[in-house]
Structure formats: C-alpha cells, structure tokens
Amino acid sequence: MLKIQEIKELIKLIDESTIDEFKYELDESKITIKKAKPEIVQAAPAVQSVQPVQPVQAAPAPKSETKEIAAQDESAEAKQESNLHKIESPMVGTFYAASNPDSEPFVKAGSKVDEKSVVCIVEAMKLFNEIEAEIKGEIVEVLVEDGQLVEYGQPLFLVKPE
C-alpha cells in the first residue's frame, strides 16, 4: 500500500506533467488520478437595445461676429498646439510622476527642462524606466495622472520648445 506522502508526490508529479490520467494497481490497491480538463467558455455577443432618437430643434444661429471670434480662437489654439512637442511613452507601463509617493513630481506645468531632464518614470515588468525630456523647453501640460497605465506612443507631456 502507498503512503500518503507518496500519493501526494504522485499527484504533484502528474499535475506538473502533460499526463491527463494515471492508473496504479498493486495487489488489491488501485489508484486513478485524472486531471480536470479546462472548460472552454464562449462568450455570446452582447445584444444592445436601440432607443429611437427624438429629433431636436436647432437653436438659432449665433451672429456672424461670434462665429468669427470662435474660429479665430480655434485656429490660434491649433497653431499653439502644433508648435508644442509631445513627450511620448516609449513603452507600455505605469506612469509615475515622482520617484516615490512622498516626493515632489519630477516636473509640472511651468517647469523648465533640457534634453537630459528626467520627467517621469514608466514601470514595465517591475523595471522602473526614467523617461528624459529629449528637448529643451518648458512643460506646458501634464497629460496623464500619477499611477495611470500608459500605452506605447501615448503623449505624456506637452513641451514648448526654446
């Protein structure tokens, strides 16, 4: 007869192997060990109900002066944004604005940076990667929150080049 420890070892060895079923017979003792097969679950596509949309009455059009001012503001904003450099994430990971939770952020809006300035840390697979500005200028906007997951190529900061 097998001892409990031997049975435990058998179970462990079979669990770690590619064997699906194991049978052992000695005299009148029989042991059969079978691995549970993983269930394959298929998700059914979600069904969404569609609500009819009520037509909306259009508001009276604003005066032409208001339209011109709004268009000028948008074009000025677009020009300003096109002059800004984006510091992008070089990898998928977790964004950290500071070296530890008790420290001040590396940079914030208004901070001056140069090519070698560390602006944040992106953690990927337990490795903390310091991200440098790679441009001389002023941080205009921080685009992500501390602790947020970021994607490869996702803009992290907007910098006004000098």
C-alpha positions as CSV (number, residue, x, y, z in Angstrom):
1,M,0.0,0.0,0.0
2,L,1.2,3.5,-0.8
3,K,1.8,6.0,1.9
4,I,0.1,9.4,2.0
5,Q,3.3,11.2,1.3
6,E,3.9,9.0,-1.8
7,I,0.4,9.7,-3.1
8,K,0.9,13.5,-2.6
9,E,4.2,13.3,-4.6
10,L,2.5,11.3,-7.4
11,I,-0.3,13.9,-7.6
12,K,2.3,16.7,-7.7
13,L,4.3,15.0,-10.4
14,I,1.3,14.3,-12.6
15,D,0.0,17.8,-12.1
16,E,3.3,19.2,-13.4
17,S,3.4,16.8,-16.3
18,T,1.4,16.6,-19.6
19,I,-0.2,13.3,-18.4
20,D,-4.0,13.6,-18.3
21,E,-4.7,10.3,-16.5
22,F,-2.7,7.9,-14.3
23,K,-3.6,4.5,-13.0
24,Y,-1.7,2.4,-10.5
25,E,-2.6,-1.1,-9.3
26,L,-0.8,-3.3,-6.8
27,D,-2.4,-6.4,-5.4
28,E,-5.9,-5.1,-4.3
29,S,-4.9,-1.4,-4.1
30,K,-5.9,0.8,-7.0
31,I,-5.3,4.5,-7.6
32,T,-6.6,6.5,-10.5
33,I,-5.6,10.2,-10.9
34,K,-7.3,12.3,-13.6
35,K,-6.6,15.9,-14.4
36,A,-9.6,18.2,-14.7
37,K,-9.9,19.5,-18.3
38,P,-10.3,23.2,-18.6
39,E,-13.7,24.3,-19.7
40,I,-13.9,26.3,-22.9
41,V,-16.4,29.1,-22.4
42,Q,-17.6,31.1,-25.4
43,A,-18.9,34.5,-24.8
44,A,-22.1,35.3,-26.6
45,P,-22.1,38.7,-28.3
46,A,-23.8,41.4,-26.3
47,V,-27.2,42.4,-27.5
48,Q,-27.9,46.1,-27.3
49,S,-31.4,47.6,-27.5
50,V,-31.7,50.6,-29.7
51,Q,-33.8,53.5,-28.5
52,P,-35.4,55.7,-31.1
53,V,-33.9,59.2,-31.1
54,Q,-36.3,62.2,-30.9
55,P,-35.4,65.0,-33.4
56,V,-34.0,68.1,-31.7
57,Q,-35.0,71.6,-32.6
58,A,-32.0,73.5,-33.8
59,A,-31.1,76.6,-31.7
60,P,-31.0,79.9,-33.5
61,A,-27.6,80.5,-35.2
62,P,-25.3,82.9,-33.4
63,K,-24.3,86.2,-35.0
64,S,-21.5,86.1,-37.6
65,E,-19.2,88.1,-35.3
66,T,-19.4,85.3,-32.6
67,K,-18.6,82.7,-35.3
68,E,-15.5,84.7,-36.5
69,I,-14.2,85.1,-32.9
70,A,-14.7,81.4,-32.2
71,A,-13.0,80.4,-35.4
72,Q,-10.0,82.7,-34.6
73,D,-9.7,81.2,-31.1
74,E,-9.7,77.7,-32.5
75,S,-7.1,78.5,-35.2
76,A,-4.9,80.2,-32.6
77,E,-5.2,77.2,-30.3
78,A,-4.4,74.8,-33.1
79,K,-1.3,76.8,-34.1
80,Q,-0.1,77.0,-30.5
81,E,-0.7,73.2,-30.0
82,S,1.1,72.4,-33.3
83,N,4.2,74.3,-32.0
84,L,4.3,72.1,-28.9
85,H,6.5,69.0,-28.7
86,K,4.9,65.8,-27.2
87,I,6.9,63.6,-24.9
88,E,5.5,60.1,-25.6
89,S,5.8,56.9,-23.6
90,P,8.4,54.6,-25.1
91,M,6.6,51.6,-23.7
92,V,3.5,50.1,-22.1
93,G,3.6,50.5,-18.3
94,T,2.5,52.5,-15.3
95,F,3.3,56.3,-15.2
96,Y,4.8,57.7,-12.1
97,A,5.3,61.5,-11.8
98,A,7.8,61.1,-8.8
99,S,10.4,58.7,-7.7
100,N,8.3,57.7,-4.7
101,P,4.8,58.7,-3.3
102,D,6.3,61.2,-0.8
103,S,8.5,63.1,-3.3
104,E,7.6,66.1,-5.4
105,P,6.9,65.3,-9.1
106,F,9.9,65.4,-11.4
107,V,8.2,68.2,-13.4
108,K,4.9,70.0,-13.5
109,A,3.3,72.7,-15.8
110,G,5.8,75.6,-16.0
111,S,8.9,73.5,-15.2
112,K,11.9,74.1,-17.4
113,V,13.6,71.0,-18.9
114,D,16.6,70.2,-21.1
115,E,17.4,67.1,-23.1
116,K,18.6,65.1,-20.1
117,S,15.9,66.1,-17.6
118,V,14.1,63.2,-16.1
119,V,10.4,64.0,-16.5
120,C,8.8,60.8,-15.1
121,I,9.2,57.0,-14.6
122,V,7.3,54.3,-16.5
123,E,7.3,51.0,-14.8
124,A,7.2,48.0,-17.1
125,M,7.6,44.4,-15.8
126,K,8.9,45.6,-12.4
127,L,11.6,47.7,-14.0
128,F,11.5,51.4,-13.4
129,N,12.5,53.3,-16.5
130,E,13.4,57.0,-16.2
131,I,12.0,59.0,-19.2
132,E,14.0,62.0,-20.3
133,A,12.6,65.1,-22.0
134,E,14.9,64.9,-25.0
135,I,14.1,68.5,-25.8
136,K,14.9,71.9,-24.2
137,G,11.8,73.9,-23.2
138,E,9.0,74.4,-20.8
139,I,6.4,71.9,-19.7
140,V,3.0,73.3,-20.7
141,E,0.8,70.4,-19.7
142,V,1.0,67.0,-18.0
143,L,-1.4,64.8,-19.9
144,V,-1.6,61.7,-17.6
145,E,-2.3,61.1,-13.9
146,D,0.2,59.6,-11.5
147,G,-0.3,55.8,-11.4
148,Q,-2.1,55.7,-14.7
149,L,-1.5,52.9,-17.2
150,V,0.0,54.2,-20.4
151,E,0.4,52.8,-23.9
152,Y,3.3,52.8,-26.2
153,G,3.4,56.2,-28.0
154,Q,0.9,57.8,-25.7
155,P,1.6,61.5,-25.2
156,L,2.6,62.2,-21.6
157,F,3.7,65.9,-21.6
158,L,3.3,68.9,-23.9
159,V,6.5,71.0,-24.1
160,K,7.0,74.5,-25.5
161,P,10.4,74.2,-27.2
162,E,13.0,77.0,-26.6
